[in-house]
Amino acid sequence: MTSYGLRAEEIDTSKPHSARMYDYYLGGKTHYEVDQRAAEGVIAVWPEIRLIARTNRDFMQRATRWLAAEAGIRQFLDVGTGIPTEPNLHQIAQSLAPDARVVYVDHDPIVLTYATALLRSTPEGRTAFVHADLGRPRSIVEAPELREALDLSRPVALSLNAVMHFFADEADPYGIVAELVDALVPGSYLVLSHTALGSDPKIIERVTELYRKGGMTVVGRPLDQVVRFFDGLELIEPGVQMAHCWRPEPDKDPVELAKTKIDLFAGVARKR
């Protein structure tokens, strides 16, 4: 197993990072004071962000279970992994399919530091970590670590959860997703969630500005623009929904869930 640890001085703690802020929203402990201050600023303006972060994790778990148990997927590519939060994707997939193979991809050095937590695979399966930038999708699909762990001649589930809203339109987010999907064979899946940043223009403007002050881009997109990420793919029922309404757990009331407005859209689609 490769050691991915970095020295503390190699991690930039002078400005916040979206992955570490997300960890704070989830109640984690892997963040710095600068991340906490930035996250608290967002929470003050948009308190729903904590619920949205938890909803996103719940969606990831449900989608992964469906892919492993019902779609028969045994290979997963999780891009924009973030700081490990149990249960991680490979723990869910391998609990249902011990031979599942999972490759995690992230560009944040602190995620790199904790990558060993993502590499504790079952004996039958495999996990790997790729340090790469989602803005350069070719560097992901051509990474030796990915090609050693996954067989790209077989279906792969590509997960892009709560990450594409960090790409402005000029960064061509749809092109990024399309390039990753193009590298996968038919029968593969795209799993994607994306926030709208709420419906109040004043809140959207303030949240966007708070991230910008921290050196980060965040873009809320409405439902029709999120659906566009799935162009050319076969959407799995119930299509693109608010994340908590995508195949809710049996013990949750879908009628009551539907009444709840959580500004996070999510969907799963199959490549024909």
RAPECOR-V318961 format. One record per backbone hydrogen bond with DSSP energy under -0.5 kcal/mol. CO is the residue of the C=O (numbers start at 1). NH is the residue of the N-H. Records with the same first field share a line. If there is no record, write none. Layout:
# RAPECOR-V318961
CO->NH, NH
This chain:
# RAPECOR-V318961
2->4
7->10
8->11
10->12
11->13
17->21
18->22
19->23
20->24
21->25
22->26
23->28
24->27
29->31
32->36
33->37
34->38
35->39
36->40
37->41
38->42
39->43
40->44
41->45
42->45, 46
46->49
47->50
48->52
49->53
50->54
51->55
52->56
53->57
54->58
55->59
56->60
57->61
58->62
59->63
60->64
61->65
62->66
63->67
64->68
65->69
66->70, 71
67->73
74->101
75->157
76->103
77->79, 159
78->105
88->91, 92
89->93
90->94
91->95
92->96
93->96, 97
97->100
100->126
101->76
102->128
103->78
104->130
105->80, 81
106->132
108->111, 112
109->113
110->114
112->115
114->117
115->118
116->119
119->121
126->102
128->104
130->106, 132
132->134
133->136
136->139, 140
137->140, 141
138->142
140->143
143->147
144->148
145->149
146->150
150->152
151->154
156->158, 189
157->77, 159
158->160, 191
159->79
160->162, 193
163->166
164->167
165->219
166->168
168->171
169->172
172->176
173->177
174->178
175->179
176->180
177->181
178->182
179->183
180->183
181->184
185->188
188->271
189->158
190->269
191->160
192->267
193->162, 163
194->265
195->221
199->201
200->204
201->205
202->206
203->207
204->208
205->209
206->210
207->211
208->212
209->213
210->214
211->216
212->215
222->225, 226
223->227
224->228
226->229
227->230
228->231
230->233
233->235
234->270
236->239
239->241
241->266
242->245
243->246
245->247
249->252
252->254
253->257
254->258
255->259
256->259, 260
257->260
260->262
262->264
263->196, 197
264->243
265->194
266->241
267->192
268->236
269->190
270->234, 272
271->187
